[in-house]
Amino acid sequence: MSDNNTQQKDEQQPVQVRREDLPAYCPTESMGLWNSHPRVYIPLDEKPEASCPYCGTQFVLVDK
């Protein structure tokens, strides 16, 4: 892997999740098949931020 790949991952914006959209899960419907992994639920009920244990995608709970 190259440094460019790491840089791309670091520049990704967190997925914003509203309370009415809970439970949050990864991969999201907008993620491509190429980066798919088993579905995991992201625990945002205890802390407002969490990351996927497979791909590292950041999730943040927002109240809008």
C-alpha positions in Angstrom: 0.0 0.0 0.0 1.1 3.5 -0.7 1.1 6.6 1.5 -1.5 8.0 -0.9 -4.0 5.3 0.2 -3.4 6.2 3.9 -3.8 9.9 3.1 -7.2 9.3 1.4 -8.5 7.4 4.4 -7.4 10.2 6.8 -9.2 12.8 4.6 -12.6 11.1 4.7 -15.3 13.0 6.4 -17.2 11.2 9.2 -20.6 9.7 8.5 -23.2 11.9 10.2 -26.0 10.0 11.8 -29.2 11.4 13.2 -31.0 9.8 16.2 -34.0 8.9 14.0 -31.5 7.0 11.7 -30.2 4.7 14.5 -29.0 2.0 14.6 -26.0 3.0 12.5 -24.3 0.3 10.6 -21.3 -0.2 8.3 -20.9 -0.6 5.4 -23.5 2.1 4.6 -25.7 1.8 1.6 -23.6 4.5 -0.2 -20.3 2.5 0.1 -19.3 0.5 -3.0 -19.2 -3.2 -3.2 -15.4 -3.2 -3.6 -14.9 -2.1 0.0 -17.7 -4.3 1.5 -17.2 -6.2 4.7 -19.6 -8.0 7.1 -22.3 -5.6 8.4 -21.6 -4.3 11.9 -23.7 -2.0 14.0 -21.9 1.1 15.3 -22.6 1.8 19.0 -23.5 5.5 19.2 -25.8 5.2 22.2 -23.0 5.6 24.8 -20.6 8.0 23.0 -21.5 10.3 20.1 -18.5 9.1 18.0 -17.4 5.6 17.0 -15.5 3.9 14.2 -16.0 0.7 12.2 -13.8 -2.1 13.5 -13.3 -3.4 9.9 -12.6 -0.3 7.8 -12.2 2.5 10.3 -15.0 4.7 8.9 -15.8 7.3 11.5 -19.4 7.8 12.6 -20.7 10.8 14.6 -24.1 11.3 16.1 -25.6 14.7 15.3 -28.9 16.2 16.6 -30.4 18.3 13.8 
